[in-house]
Amino acid sequence: MNQLGLYLPGDSWLHRAPAAFKLSAMVLIAIATVVLRRWMPLSLALLVAVALTYPSAGISLKTLFRQVRPVLVMTAFIAALHLLTRDWHLAVVVPAAIFTLVLLAALVTLTTRTTDLVDVIVRLARPLTRFGVEPERVGLTLLLGIRCVPLISALAGQVREAQLARSGSFDITTFAVPLIVAAIREADSLGEALTARGFDD
């Protein structure tokens, strides 16, 4: 069973597409989620387009659902808050944007090897060395950012399942606090691992 955001070997058109193309598309679509928030139909169309890319890339709908399942409760809560304030527009476009970004980040990592992503980022940052920028660190930072989206989604799913197992109901306080603590622990572990490898400054 494939885990959230981990590379899934395949021979689809998206697997064969250059990593630079996928990263560029991801940036443009992420910008589009912000620009299109004013137009609900376009926001929903963008979400549908990203979702349809999964089966076209040979990735099952089950895997697609696994990417967004951990954030279902969070997005439902966000939608409910906007509905209480009678902001129907944001109740739709904000969850749509969240789902789009989660699916998009997961799609890139599902169809692209980590080494390919790092190579592209390092090449793009290499001209900046004259300004004191270290391309390898830039690549690592951006890659960690991409990887953290499905990681936080997975943590949210674990916290949600534990909460439902204990109480059988959802409470935002008992959901948010353990999620923040778990995220901090993951960040500490990651920081220690990076320090051990010389990324300490």
C-alpha positions as CSV (number, residue, x, y, z in Angstrom):
1,M,0.0,0.0,0.0
2,N,1.5,3.3,-1.1
3,Q,1.9,5.9,1.6
4,L,1.1,9.6,1.3
5,G,3.2,11.4,-1.2
6,L,5.8,8.6,-1.7
7,Y,7.1,7.9,-5.2
8,L,4.9,5.4,-7.1
9,P,6.8,3.7,-10.0
10,G,5.0,3.8,-13.3
11,D,5.3,4.5,-17.0
12,S,2.6,7.0,-17.6
13,W,2.9,10.3,-19.4
14,L,3.3,12.1,-16.1
15,H,6.0,9.7,-14.9
16,R,7.9,10.3,-18.1
17,A,7.4,14.1,-18.0
18,P,10.5,16.1,-17.0
19,A,10.7,17.0,-13.3
20,A,11.2,20.7,-14.3
21,F,7.9,20.6,-16.2
22,K,6.0,19.2,-13.2
23,L,7.6,21.7,-10.8
24,S,6.7,24.6,-13.1
25,A,3.2,23.4,-13.5
26,M,2.8,23.0,-9.7
27,V,3.9,26.6,-9.1
28,L,1.6,27.9,-11.7
29,I,-1.4,25.9,-10.5
30,A,-0.7,27.0,-6.9
31,I,-0.8,30.6,-8.0
32,A,-4.0,29.9,-9.9
33,T,-5.7,28.6,-6.7
34,V,-5.2,32.1,-5.2
35,V,-6.1,34.1,-8.4
36,L,-9.2,32.0,-9.1
37,R,-10.7,32.2,-5.5
38,R,-13.0,35.0,-6.8
39,W,-14.6,32.6,-9.3
40,M,-16.1,29.5,-7.7
41,P,-16.7,27.6,-10.9
42,L,-13.1,28.1,-12.0
43,S,-11.8,27.0,-8.6
44,L,-13.9,23.8,-8.7
45,A,-12.8,23.2,-12.3
46,L,-9.2,23.5,-11.3
47,L,-9.7,20.9,-8.5
48,V,-11.5,18.5,-10.9
49,A,-8.7,18.9,-13.5
50,V,-6.0,18.1,-10.9
51,A,-8.1,15.1,-9.7
52,L,-8.5,13.8,-13.2
53,T,-4.8,13.8,-13.7
54,Y,-4.5,10.9,-11.2
55,P,-6.3,8.3,-13.3
56,S,-4.6,9.7,-16.5
57,A,-1.3,9.0,-14.8
58,G,-2.2,5.5,-13.9
59,I,-2.8,6.3,-10.3
60,S,-5.9,4.7,-8.8
61,L,-8.8,6.7,-7.3
62,K,-8.1,4.9,-4.0
63,T,-4.7,6.4,-3.9
64,L,-6.2,9.8,-4.8
65,F,-8.6,9.6,-1.9
66,R,-5.8,8.5,0.5
67,Q,-4.1,11.8,-0.2
68,V,-7.0,14.0,0.9
69,R,-8.6,11.8,3.5
70,P,-6.4,13.1,6.4
71,V,-7.6,16.7,5.7
72,L,-11.3,16.0,5.2
73,V,-12.2,16.8,8.8
74,M,-10.2,20.0,8.8
75,T,-11.6,21.2,5.5
76,A,-15.1,20.3,6.7
77,F,-14.6,22.4,9.8
78,I,-13.3,25.4,7.7
79,A,-16.3,25.1,5.5
80,A,-18.7,25.0,8.5
81,L,-17.1,28.1,9.9
82,H,-17.8,30.0,6.7
83,L,-21.3,28.6,6.5
84,L,-22.0,29.9,10.0
85,T,-21.0,33.4,8.8
86,R,-23.1,32.9,5.7
87,D,-20.1,33.2,3.4
88,W,-21.1,30.5,1.0
89,H,-18.5,31.5,-1.5
90,L,-15.5,30.9,0.9
91,A,-17.2,27.8,2.2
92,V,-16.6,26.3,-1.2
93,V,-13.5,27.9,-2.6
94,V,-11.2,27.6,0.5
95,P,-11.7,23.8,0.8
96,A,-11.4,23.5,-2.9
97,A,-8.0,25.3,-2.8
98,I,-6.8,23.1,0.1
99,F,-7.8,19.9,-1.8
100,T,-6.2,21.1,-5.0
101,L,-2.9,22.0,-3.3
102,V,-2.8,18.7,-1.3
103,L,-3.5,16.6,-4.4
104,L,-1.1,18.6,-6.5
105,A,1.9,18.3,-4.1
106,A,1.1,14.6,-3.7
107,L,0.9,14.1,-7.4
108,V,4.3,15.5,-8.1
109,T,6.0,13.4,-5.4
110,L,4.0,10.3,-6.5
111,T,5.2,10.5,-10.1
112,T,8.7,12.0,-9.6
113,R,11.8,10.6,-8.0
114,T,13.2,12.7,-5.2
115,T,16.6,12.8,-6.8
116,D,15.0,14.3,-10.0
117,L,13.3,17.0,-8.0
118,V,16.5,17.9,-6.1
119,D,18.5,18.0,-9.3
120,V,16.1,20.5,-11.0
121,I,16.0,22.8,-8.0
122,V,19.8,22.7,-7.6
123,R,20.3,23.6,-11.3
124,L,17.9,26.5,-11.1
125,A,19.6,27.9,-8.0
126,R,23.2,27.5,-9.3
127,P,23.3,30.9,-11.0
128,L,22.7,32.4,-7.5
129,T,25.9,31.1,-6.1
130,R,27.6,34.5,-7.0
131,F,25.2,36.1,-4.4
132,G,26.2,33.6,-1.7
133,V,23.3,31.2,-2.2
134,E,24.1,27.5,-1.7
135,P,22.1,25.6,-4.4
136,E,22.1,22.3,-2.4
137,R,20.5,24.0,0.6
138,V,17.9,25.7,-1.6
139,G,17.0,22.3,-3.1
140,L,16.7,20.7,0.3
141,T,14.5,23.5,1.7
142,L,12.1,23.5,-1.2
143,L,11.9,19.7,-1.3
144,L,11.2,19.6,2.4
145,G,8.4,22.1,1.8
146,I,6.8,19.8,-0.9
147,R,7.2,16.7,1.3
148,C,5.7,18.3,4.4
149,V,2.3,18.7,2.7
150,P,1.5,15.0,2.7
151,L,3.4,14.5,6.0
152,I,1.1,17.0,7.8
153,S,-1.9,15.4,6.1
154,A,-0.8,12.0,7.4
155,L,-0.4,13.5,11.0
156,A,-3.8,15.1,10.8
157,G,-5.3,11.7,9.8
158,Q,-3.6,9.9,12.7
159,V,-4.8,12.5,15.2
160,R,-8.3,12.4,13.9
161,E,-8.5,8.6,14.0
162,A,-7.1,8.6,17.6
163,Q,-9.7,11.2,18.6
164,L,-12.6,9.4,17.1
165,A,-11.4,6.1,18.7
166,R,-11.4,7.7,22.1
167,S,-14.5,9.9,22.1
168,G,-16.3,9.0,18.9
169,S,-16.7,12.8,18.1
170,F,-14.7,15.6,16.7
171,D,-13.6,18.6,18.8
172,I,-11.3,21.2,17.3
173,T,-9.4,21.8,20.5
174,T,-8.5,18.2,21.1
175,F,-7.7,17.9,17.4
176,A,-5.5,21.0,17.0
177,V,-3.3,20.6,20.1
178,P,-2.1,17.0,19.4
179,L,-1.6,17.9,15.7
180,I,0.6,20.8,16.6
181,V,2.6,18.7,19.1
182,A,3.0,15.9,16.6
183,A,4.2,18.4,14.0
184,I,6.7,20.0,16.4
185,R,8.1,16.5,17.2
186,E,8.5,15.7,13.5
187,A,10.2,19.1,13.0
188,D,12.6,18.4,15.9
189,S,13.4,15.0,14.5
190,L,14.0,16.4,11.1
191,G,16.2,19.2,12.6
192,E,18.3,16.6,14.5
193,A,18.7,14.5,11.3
194,L,19.8,17.6,9.3
195,T,22.2,18.6,12.0
196,A,23.8,15.2,12.1
197,R,24.4,15.6,8.3
198,G,26.0,19.0,8.6
199,F,23.0,21.3,8.0
200,D,23.4,23.0,11.3
201,D,23.8,26.7,10.3
